[in-house]
Amino acid sequence: MKWHRLIPVAAAAMMAVLISPAGAQGAAAGPKESKPVYSYDDAIRESVWVDTRIDGDSDGKTDRVAVDIVRPREPAQQGRKIPVIMDASPYYACCGRGNESQKKTYDANGKPVQFPLYYDNYFVPRGYGFVAVDLAGTNRSDGCVDVGGRSDVQSAKAVVDWLNGRGKAYTTRTGGAPAKAGWTNGNTGMIGKSYDGTVANGVAATGVEGLKTIVPIGAISSWYDYYFAQGAPLYDSGPEWLSDYVESPEARTRCKAVQQKLIDEAPRTGDWTPLWSERNHVPDADKVEASVFVVHGMQDLNVRTKHFGQWWDALADEGVDRKIWLSQTGHVDPFDFRRGDWVKTLHRWFDHELLGYDNGIDREPMADIERAPGQWSTDKVWPPRSTDATTVRPGKGAAPGVGTLGLKRAKPGATETFTDDPSLSETDWAAQIDRSTPNKAGFTTKPLTRDLRLSGSSKVTVTATPSTSTTHLSAVLVDLGPDTIRDYAAAGEGISTLPERTCWGPSTAGDSSCFKETAAKTADVDYTVFSRGWADLGTYADPGKGRPLTPGKQYTITLDLAASDHVVPAGHRLALIVGGTDAGLIDPPSTTPTLGIDLHRTGAKLPFVGGDKAFARATAGSGAHTSSGALLDGVAEPRSIRPIPGGTR
């Protein structure tokens, strides 16, 4: 949806008369904000089963997915139709949603009582319906979980179709009594964190009519990139484990064939297969008609930031209307790191996108970025227009593995050598950046004389000679200097949960609107790793297919580094580290290789705001760094994460 296609002011005012309580939400000039004028206690709570039109479990019948609905009673009584906010999830029964792991609950007759999170409590009194969809194979739905495939996406798309009068639904799971959606105007906004937001991305990528906006929070854009990084496995399991984890007990018994397909067609070699093509939404950005409000933690080591970076870039290329929030947290919902501002912004976003209110949010800065715990800056567009990719080069230093980083290319024949140590991680490398160690090659600038900002995605091209037939490579960018940051490596990934509660709308006996408050969990550090990338060197010729390496032969490969937005302050140093296995974040190869790096043919293409001139100014005139050789302090090493996007770790 393009904002210049939004309803003109006069038409918006006319629509407001139809969808707003008379006299309650503004005069003819048009309302600016929906108000909580409807009764939440008297809201209609119901369940329907929407026909997905596919037979994922091969039982000879099309699958029906359970759709729990809560909507204000008054608009329907007055003949007004309302928009819908929808969260389609596999987690409503197995794992729960939000910081308090809330699950759906039902009364003795199967009528929905608790809807997890605050969307229902806050938005239903303001004239929205809230719809919580159980993905196929979960909770009360038919079918099977196929982890981002056709069944997952169609589970939610079919509901959007039904809300817009194009699909069929029934009042029971097996019965024939139809359920109509005459109470809605079809305008739908999808929201959700992680798996839920991933489904929103997938549905938007179908171009389905009626989906006006999506709000993907820490969401996946390509399922291959959740399990692999250019051939390097990120976890010791594949999508079949996640499918089994979230499926209902009855689905596990009927979905063995789907489970086996997930094993057979997602080989642990890391090769790209048709299964991954079906689960890659990025190429379909040209089909997206909905606006997109992206939220991601820049230290998210579960759904890593490559996901939002490649999705954002593809949407930008297609001119999709979009907005973005980037925090310093890990895999955390904005409700738990910036609650008041988030609810206010989300409210205005939905009012604009679903009700057509001219509240100005489309004319405000595109990006909000957390610079320090609780401190935010904005950008009119993101990345800033002055951002330009600049190639910086590693160079030889005074000691082995302790090199320089600048604009000048190293002389032919300059090399560094390291041996993969699978027990060490990026934090071990960064802590010893100024030490000559056998397990990494580090390259740093001199202390900067000016702040230097990197905004967007980076690439590192490495020319390496391995000693074995299999090799994994890692490249990380590090800000070397003292700082106080959110402790993304701690259990809360940058937040601490407090006992106090705040309330976001009315409550009922079975559905409270009050949630535990949070505070920033911080750490004082000597360095910050802010961007990462990994690859299997065997994918040098084709990122989708690995090949055995010939020991002693030279190979060149380009690693994608995850998107970020980071300011390296004056007085700090920027570092590039090249290593082998990044423990806790990728799995090791079957061998223990030694690699020789050809510095003349290695470089990093980094998105500096201000381009090469900004880098040259920031590094000009700075004195040499004097190191004590002391071990630097950072956050804890990456924790082993169970492959559950948005689930318990």
C-alpha positions in Angstrom: 0.0 0.0 0.0 1.4 3.4 -1.0 0.6 6.2 1.3 -0.2 8.6 -1.6 -3.1 6.2 -2.3 -4.6 6.7 1.1 -8.2 8.0 1.4 -8.4 11.8 0.8 -9.3 13.9 3.8 -12.9 14.4 2.8 -13.4 10.7 2.2 -11.7 9.8 5.4 -14.1 12.1 7.3 -17.0 10.3 5.7 -15.5 6.9 6.6 -15.1 8.1 10.2 -18.8 8.7 10.5 -19.4 5.1 9.5 -16.8 3.4 11.7 -16.8 5.7 14.8 -19.4 6.3 17.5 -21.4 9.3 16.6 -19.8 12.4 18.0 -17.2 10.5 20.0 -14.2 10.6 17.7 -14.1 14.0 16.0 -16.0 16.3 13.8 -16.2 16.6 10.0 -12.5 17.4 9.7 -11.8 13.8 10.6 -10.6 12.1 13.8 -7.0 11.9 14.8 -7.2 9.0 17.3 -9.6 6.2 18.1 -10.9 6.4 21.6 -11.8 3.6 24.1 -15.6 4.1 23.8 -16.7 0.4 23.5 -17.3 -2.1 26.3 -14.6 -4.7 26.6 -16.6 -6.6 29.2 -19.5 -7.0 26.8 -17.4 -7.7 23.8 -18.3 -10.7 21.6 -16.0 -13.6 22.0 -16.4 -16.4 19.5 -14.5 -19.1 17.6 -14.8 -20.1 13.9 -13.0 -22.6 11.8 -11.8 -21.2 8.5 -11.3 -23.6 5.5 -7.7 -23.2 4.3 -8.6 -25.0 0.9 -5.6 -27.3 1.3 -5.3 -30.8 2.7 -1.9 -30.7 4.5 -2.5 -33.9 6.5 -3.7 -35.9 3.5 -6.9 -37.1 5.2 -9.1 -36.4 2.2 -10.6 -33.2 3.7 -9.4 -29.6 3.5 -8.0 -28.4 6.7 -9.8 -25.9 9.0 -7.9 -23.6 11.2 -9.3 -22.3 14.5 -9.8 -18.6 14.7 -10.6 -17.0 18.1 -12.3 -13.6 17.8 -13.0 -10.8 20.3 -14.8 -7.7 19.0 -16.9 -4.9 20.3 -20.6 -5.6 20.4 -21.9 -2.1 19.7 -20.6 -1.5 16.1 -22.4 -4.6 14.8 -25.6 -3.5 16.6 -25.4 -0.1 15.0 -24.6 -1.5 11.5 -20.9 -0.4 11.5 -18.1 -2.5 10.2 -14.7 -2.5 11.9 -11.1 -3.4 11.0 -9.2 -6.3 12.3 -5.8 -6.8 14.1 -4.6 -10.4 13.6 -1.9 -12.5 15.2 -1.4 -15.9 13.6 0.7 -18.1 15.8 1.8 -21.8 16.4 2.5 -20.9 20.1 -1.0 -20.3 21.6 -1.1 -23.8 23.3 2.4 -25.2 23.4 4.5 -22.3 24.6 2.6 -19.1 25.2 3.2 -15.5 24.0 4.9 -12.5 25.5 7.2 -12.1 28.4 4.9 -14.0 30.7 4.2 -16.9 28.2 0.5 -16.4 28.1 -1.6 -19.1 26.5 -5.2 -19.0 25.2 -7.8 -20.3 27.6 -11.4 -21.4 27.1 -14.5 -21.9 29.3 -16.2 -25.3 29.7 -18.1 -24.8 26.4 -14.9 -24.0 24.4 -15.6 -20.3 24.2 -12.4 -18.2 24.3 -11.6 -16.5 27.6 -8.0 -15.3 27.6 -6.4 -13.8 24.5 -2.6 -13.5 25.1 -0.9 -10.1 25.1 -2.6 -6.7 25.2 -3.9 -6.3 21.7 -7.4 -7.3 22.6 -7.6 -5.3 25.9 -6.3 -2.1 24.3 -7.7 -2.1 20.8 -11.1 -3.7 21.1 -12.5 -0.8 23.1 -11.2 1.5 20.4 -13.2 -0.2 17.7 -11.0 -3.0 16.4 -11.6 -6.7 16.2 -8.8 -8.9 17.4 -8.3 -12.3 15.7 -5.9 -15.0 17.1 -5.3 -17.7 14.6 -4.0 -21.2 15.5 -1.7 -22.2 12.6 -2.5 -25.5 11.0 -1.5 -28.4 13.2 -1.5 -26.4 16.4 -4.0 -26.1 19.3 -7.5 -26.6 17.8 -6.6 -26.6 14.1 -6.5 -29.3 11.5 -3.5 -29.9 9.2 0.2 -30.0 9.9 2.9 -27.6 10.8 5.3 -27.2 7.8 7.5 -24.5 9.4 7.1 -21.5 7.1 5.8 -23.4 4.1 2.5 -23.3 2.2 0.4 -24.6 5.1 1.7 -22.0 7.6 1.1 -19.1 5.2 -2.2 -20.3 3.9 -3.4 -20.8 7.5 -3.4 -17.0 7.9 -4.0 -16.0 4.3 -7.3 -18.0 4.3 -8.4 -16.0 7.3 -7.7 -12.7 5.5 -9.7 -14.0 2.6 -12.6 -14.9 4.9 -12.6 -11.5 6.5 -12.9 -10.0 3.0 -15.8 -12.3 2.0 -13.7 -14.6 -0.2 -13.5 -17.7 2.0 -15.5 -20.1 4.0 -15.7 -20.6 7.7 -17.8 -22.7 10.1 -19.1 -22.4 13.6 -17.5 -25.8 14.6 -14.4 -27.8 13.6 -16.4 -30.5 11.8 -19.9 -29.1 11.3 -21.5 -27.5 8.2 -23.0 -24.4 9.7 -21.4 -21.4 8.0 -19.9 -18.5 9.8 -19.9 -15.1 8.1 -17.6 -12.1 8.8 -20.2 -9.4 8.0 -19.1 -7.4 11.1 -15.8 -6.4 9.5 -14.8 -4.1 6.6 -12.0 -6.5 5.8 -9.2 -4.1 6.5 -6.6 -6.3 8.3 -3.3 -5.6 10.0 -1.1 -8.6 11.0 1.3 -8.3 13.9 3.5 -10.7 15.8 6.9 -11.5 17.2 9.2 -14.0 15.7 7.3 -17.0 14.2 4.1 -14.9 14.2 5.8 -12.0 12.5 7.3 -14.4 10.0 3.8 -15.6 9.0 2.8 -11.9 8.6 5.8 -11.5 6.2 4.7 -14.6 4.3 1.1 -13.5 3.9 2.1 -10.0 2.8 4.4 -11.6 0.2 1.3 -13.2 -1.4 -0.2 -9.8 -2.1 -3.5 -10.8 -0.6 -6.2 -8.2 -0.9 -7.4 -6.7 2.3 -4.1 -7.0 4.2 -3.3 -3.3 4.8 -0.3 -3.5 7.0 2.0 -5.9 8.9 4.1 -5.3 12.0 6.8 -8.1 12.0 8.7 -8.0 15.3 12.0 -10.0 15.3 10.7 -11.9 12.3 12.2 -14.3 9.8 12.3 -13.3 6.1 13.9 -16.6 4.8 13.7 -19.8 6.7 17.0 -21.0 5.2 18.7 -18.1 6.9 17.2 -19.2 10.2 18.9 -22.6 10.0 22.0 -21.9 7.9 24.4 -19.1 7.0 25.6 -19.7 3.5 26.1 -23.4 4.1 27.2 -23.2 7.7 24.7 -24.8 10.1 23.4 -22.5 12.9 21.9 -25.3 15.0 22.3 -29.0 15.4 18.7 -29.6 14.1 16.4 -28.7 11.3 12.8 -27.6 10.9 11.4 -31.0 11.8 12.4 -30.4 15.4 10.4 -27.2 15.5 7.4 -28.7 13.8 7.3 -31.5 16.4 7.7 -29.0 19.2 4.8 -26.8 18.3 2.3 -29.3 16.9 -0.7 -30.5 18.9 -0.4 -34.1 20.2 -3.0 -35.3 17.7 -1.2 -33.6 14.9 2.1 -35.4 15.7 0.4 -38.7 15.0 -1.1 -37.8 11.7 1.8 -35.6 10.3 4.6 -38.1 10.1 4.9 -37.7 6.3 5.2 -33.9 6.6 7.8 -34.4 9.3 9.8 -36.7 7.1 9.6 -34.3 4.2 11.1 -31.6 6.4 14.0 -34.0 7.1 14.5 -35.2 3.6 14.2 -31.8 1.8 16.3 -29.8 4.3 19.6 -31.6 4.3 22.1 -30.8 7.0 24.7 -30.2 4.3 23.3 -26.6 4.1 22.5 -26.9 0.3 19.7 -24.9 -0.9 16.6 -26.9 -2.0 13.1 -26.2 -3.3 11.9 -26.5 0.3 13.9 -23.3 1.1 12.7 -21.5 -2.0 9.1 -22.0 -0.8 10.0 -20.5 2.5 11.9 -17.5 1.2 9.8 -14.3 1.2 12.4 -11.9 0.0 12.0 -12.5 -3.8 8.3 -11.8 -3.4 8.7 -8.3 -2.0 7.3 -7.1 -5.3 3.9 -8.6 -4.4 3.6 -6.7 -1.1 0.8 -4.2 -1.1 0.7 -3.8 2.7 2.7 -1.2 4.5 5.4 -2.7 6.8 6.5 -1.6 10.3 9.6 -3.6 11.1 10.9 -4.0 14.7 14.1 -5.9 15.5 16.7 -6.1 18.2 20.2 -5.4 16.8 21.7 -8.0 19.1 19.1 -10.7 18.3 21.0 -14.0 18.1 17.9 -16.1 17.6 16.3 -14.5 14.6 19.5 -12.8 13.5 19.4 -9.4 11.9 20.1 -10.5 8.4 16.4 -11.3 8.3 15.2 -7.7 8.7 18.1 -6.3 6.6 17.4 -8.3 3.4 13.6 -7.9 3.8 13.9 -4.1 4.4 16.2 -3.7 1.3 13.9 -5.7 -0.9 10.8 -3.7 0.3 12.7 -0.4 -0.3 13.5 -1.5 -3.9 9.8 -2.0 -4.5 8.8 1.3 -2.9 6.8 -0.3 -0.1 5.7 2.1 2.6 7.6 1.2 5.7 8.8 2.2 9.2 11.4 0.7 11.5 12.5 0.5 15.1 15.9 -0.9 16.0 16.8 -1.6 19.6 19.9 -2.7 21.4 18.1 -5.7 22.8 18.2 -9.3 21.7 15.0 -11.2 20.8 12.6 -8.9 22.8 9.2 -7.3 22.0 9.1 -3.5 22.1 6.3 -3.8 24.7 9.1 -5.0 27.0 11.8 -2.4 26.2 9.9 0.8 25.4 6.3 0.1 26.5 4.6 3.5 26.7 6.1 4.9 23.4 5.5 1.6 21.7 1.8 1.3 22.5 1.2 4.9 21.5 3.1 4.5 18.2 1.4 1.2 17.4 -2.0 2.8 18.1 -1.3 5.7 15.8 0.0 3.3 13.1 -3.1 1.1 13.1 -5.4 4.2 13.2 -3.6 5.5 10.1 -3.3 2.2 8.2 -6.6 0.5 9.2 -9.0 3.4 9.9 -7.5 5.9 7.5 -7.0 8.6 10.1 -4.7 11.5 9.0 -2.7 11.6 12.2 0.7 12.5 10.5 2.5 9.3 11.4 3.4 8.8 7.7 5.2 12.2 7.7 7.3 11.5 10.8 10.8 10.0 10.8 11.0 6.5 9.3 13.4 5.1 11.9 13.8 5.0 15.6 17.2 3.6 16.8 18.3 2.9 20.3 21.8 4.5 20.8 22.2 3.6 24.5 19.9 1.8 26.9 16.7 3.8 26.8 18.1 6.6 24.6 16.8 6.9 21.0 17.5 8.8 17.9 15.4 9.2 14.7 16.2 9.3 11.0 13.9 10.7 8.3 14.8 7.7 6.1 16.8 4.6 6.9 19.5 4.0 6.1 20.3 7.7 5.8 20.7 8.9 2.2 24.3 9.8 2.7 25.2 6.2 3.5 27.6 4.8 1.0 29.4 1.4 1.0 33.1 1.8 1.4 35.8 -0.9 1.2 38.2 -1.0 4.0 41.2 -3.3 4.0 43.1 -5.4 6.5 46.8 -4.9 6.8 49.8 -6.4 8.5 50.6 -5.2 12.0 53.5 -5.5 14.4 52.6 -9.0 15.5 51.0 -12.0 13.9 47.2 -11.7 13.9 47.2 -8.2 15.2 46.8 -6.1 12.1 45.5 -2.7 10.8 42.3 -1.6 9.1 42.2 1.2 6.6 41.6 2.3 3.0 44.9 1.1 1.7 45.2 -2.3 0.2 47.9 -4.6 1.7 50.8 -5.4 -0.5 50.7 -8.6 -2.6 51.9 -11.6 -0.6 50.8 -10.2 2.8 49.1 -12.9 4.8 47.7 -13.9 8.2 47.2 -17.4 9.5 44.9 -18.9 12.2 43.6 -22.3 13.2 40.0 -22.9 13.9 39.2 -23.5 17.6 35.5 -24.5 17.9 35.5 -23.9 21.6 36.0 -20.1 21.1 33.5 -17.5 20.2 33.4 -13.9 19.0 33.7 -12.7 22.6 36.9 -14.6 23.0 38.3 -13.1 19.8 37.3 -9.6 20.7 38.6 -9.8 24.3 42.1 -10.6 22.9 42.0 -8.3 19.9 45.4 -6.8 20.8 47.0 -10.1 21.5 48.7 -12.4 19.0 46.6 -15.6 19.3 46.5 -18.6 17.1 42.7 -18.7 16.6 41.8 -15.5 14.8 43.1 -12.6 12.7 42.1 -9.2 14.0 42.4 -5.8 12.3 41.8 -2.4 13.9 41.8 1.2 13.0 43.7 3.7 15.1 41.5 5.5 17.7 38.9 7.6 15.8 39.1 11.4 16.0 35.4 11.7 15.1 32.3 9.6 15.6 31.8 7.0 12.7 28.4 5.6 12.0 27.6 2.4 10.1 24.0 2.0 8.9 22.8 -1.1 7.0 24.3 -4.4 5.8 28.0 -5.1 5.3 29.9 -7.7 3.2 33.3 -9.1 3.8 35.3 -10.8 1.0 37.9 -13.2 2.2 40.6 -15.0 0.1 41.7 -18.0 2.1 43.8 -21.2 1.7 42.5 -24.0 3.9 44.5 -27.0 5.2 41.5 -29.3 5.2 38.5 -30.2 2.9 35.9 -28.5 5.1 36.1 -25.0 6.6 33.7 -22.6 8.3 34.4 -18.9 8.4 33.2 -16.1 10.6 33.6 -12.3 10.3 32.6 -9.8 13.0 32.7 -6.1 13.4 33.6 -4.7 16.8 33.5 -1.3 18.5 36.6 -1.3 20.7 36.1 1.1 23.7 34.3 1.4 27.0 30.5 1.6 27.0 27.4 0.7 28.9 25.1 -1.4 26.7 22.1 -3.6 27.1 23.3 -7.0 28.3 21.9 -9.0 25.3 23.8 -12.1 26.4 21.9 -12.3 29.8 18.7 -14.4 30.2 16.4 -11.4 29.5 18.5 -10.4 26.4 18.7 -6.8 27.6 15.7 -6.5 30.0 14.9 -7.4 33.6 11.4 -8.3 34.5 10.0 -6.4 37.5 7.2 -7.4 39.9 5.2 -4.2 39.3 2.5 -4.2 36.7 1.0 -1.6 34.4 -2.4 -2.0 32.7 -3.2 -1.4 29.0 -6.9 -1.4 28.7 -9.8 -2.9 30.6 -9.7 -6.5 32.0 -12.1 -9.3 32.6 -11.9 -12.0 35.2 -10.2 -14.3 32.8 -8.2 -11.8 30.7 -6.1 -9.2 32.5 -4.6 -6.2 30.7 -1.9 -5.8 33.4 1.6 -6.9 32.6 4.9 -7.0 34.5 7.0 -3.9 34.0 10.6 -4.2 32.8 13.9 -2.3 33.1 17.0 -2.2 31.0 19.5 -4.9 32.0 22.9 -3.3 31.3 26.6 -4.3 31.2 29.7 -2.2 31.3 32.0 -3.4 28.5 35.3 -2.7 26.9 34.1 -3.7 23.4 30.8 -4.4 21.6 30.4 -6.8 18.7 27.7 -5.2 16.5 27.6 -7.2 13.3 28.3 -10.8 12.3 28.4 -13.1 9.3 29.3 -16.7 8.7 29.7 -19.1 5.8 31.0 -22.5 4.8 34.0 -21.9 2.5 32.8 -24.7 0.4 30.1 -22.4 -1.0 32.7 -20.2 -2.6 31.3 -20.9 -6.1 27.6 -21.1 -5.3 26.1 -19.9 -2.0 23.4 -22.6 -2.4 25.7 -25.6 -2.8 28.8 -26.6 -0.9 31.8 -28.4 -2.5 34.7 -30.2 -0.9 37.8 -28.0 -0.7 41.2 -28.9 -2.0 43.8 -28.4 0.9 46.4 -25.9 -0.1 44.2 -24.3 -2.8 43.2 -20.6 -2.5 39.4 -19.7 -2.5 37.6 -16.4 -2.4 34.2 -16.0 -0.7 32.0 -13.1 0.3 30.2 -13.3 3.6 27.0 -11.3 4.3 27.2 -9.4 7.6 24.0 -8.8 9.4 22.3 -5.4 9.2 22.9 -3.0 12.1 23.1 0.7 12.9 26.0 1.5 15.2 28.0 4.6 16.0 31.7 4.0 16.9 32.5 7.1 19.1 35.5 9.2 18.8 38.3 7.7 20.8 37.1 4.1 20.1 38.5 1.8 17.4 36.7 -0.1 14.7 37.8 -3.7 14.3 37.3 -6.5 11.8 37.9 -10.0 13.1 38.1 -13.1 10.8 37.9 -16.5 12.5 36.7 -20.0 12.1 33.8 -21.4 14.2 31.9 -18.8 16.2 31.1 -21.0 19.1 27.4 -20.9 20.2 26.4 -19.2 16.9 27.4 -21.7 14.2 28.3 -25.4 14.3 31.9 -26.5 13.7 33.1 -28.3 10.5 34.1 -31.9 10.6 37.7 -31.0 10.6 40.0 -28.5 12.4 41.4 -26.4 9.6 44.3 -23.9 9.5 43.6 -21.0 7.1 46.0 -18.6 5.5 44.3 -15.3 4.6 45.6 -13.3 1.6 45.3 -9.7 2.9 45.8 -8.2 -0.6 42.6 -9.9 -1.8 40.5 -9.5 1.4 38.3 -6.5 2.3 35.1 -5.4 4.0 32.5 -3.3 2.3 30.9 -1.3 5.1 27.9 1.1 5.0 29.4 4.4 6.4 27.1 7.3 6.8 29.1 9.9 4.8 30.9 7.2 2.8 34.7 7.0 2.4 35.1 10.6 3.3 33.6 10.0 6.7 35.9 7.1 7.3 38.9 9.1 6.1 38.1 12.0 8.4 37.4 9.8 11.4 40.8 8.0 11.0 42.9 11.0 10.0 45.4 12.4 12.4 44.8 9.8 15.1 47.7 8.6 17.1 48.8 5.0 17.4 47.0 2.8 19.9 48.9 1.8 22.9 47.8 -1.5 24.3 48.5 -2.9 27.7 47.7 -6.4 26.4 45.0 -6.8 29.0 42.1 -9.0 28.4 39.1 -6.8 27.5 35.7 -7.2 29.2 32.5 -7.8 27.2 29.2 -9.6 27.6 29.1 -13.3 28.3 29.8 -15.6 25.4 26.8 -16.5 23.2 24.5 -18.9 24.8 23.4 -22.1 23.0 19.9 -21.2 21.7 17.2 -23.8 21.0 16.0 -23.4 17.4 12.6 -21.9 18.5 11.9 -18.4 17.0 10.1 -16.6 19.8 9.9 -19.6 22.1 11.6 -20.6 25.3 15.4 -21.0 25.2 
